């Protein structure tokens, strides 16, 4: 999720009325109608309608239409507009973090070790494959299969890349907290992931290296001579 989308969605919850309505809808097992929410929170129906629709517009709630009476056919009345918490997840972290990505790689690697694979090899392979998958999903990458294109894709993963003459430095580590606690493990799969992105984009002669430094990602991408 890009920062603009996530920030806009979470930003609507700054309003206390919308926060209360979101919390109420999220806490209900069934979809909630406007009348129910207005009665439960002691709010005017037109106020509830406005704020529920705003939450739905930002993707925090999903909308469905259903007759609450359960009847159908002529005389059953119009379907009611109902709201439930959206299945979509929203998260904004500054600086950007991608702990979900590490989790996916680790889970895939553990699955392979259960089938007899070496853990270090499985981690490297799964991270590389995930990187190639990210590259394959990238559409309209500016700069093509070179450092500029690689930087554009890595920016979408939270790395905050800086393109140099023959290298790409990564100003931010998306796995920072885990990398501090489990440095060798996380930095190793990080390097494999970045290499996978480069390979998936077709960046010839580009290698991801471990070059730890203060206040930045441990990986730096360099063009081979």
Buried (B, 14 or more C-beta within 10 A) or exposed (E): EEEEEBEBBBEBBEBEBBBBBBEBBBEBEEBBBBEBBBEBBEBEEEBBBEBBBBBBEBBBBBBEEEEEEEEEEEEEEEEBBBBBBBEEEBEBEEEBBBBEBBEBBBEBBBEBBEEEBEEBEBBBBBBBBBBBEBBEEBEEBEBEBBBBBBBBBBBBBBBBBEBBEEBBBBEBBBBBEBBEEBEEBBBBBBBBBBBBBBBBBEBEEBBBEEBEEEEBBBBBBBBEE
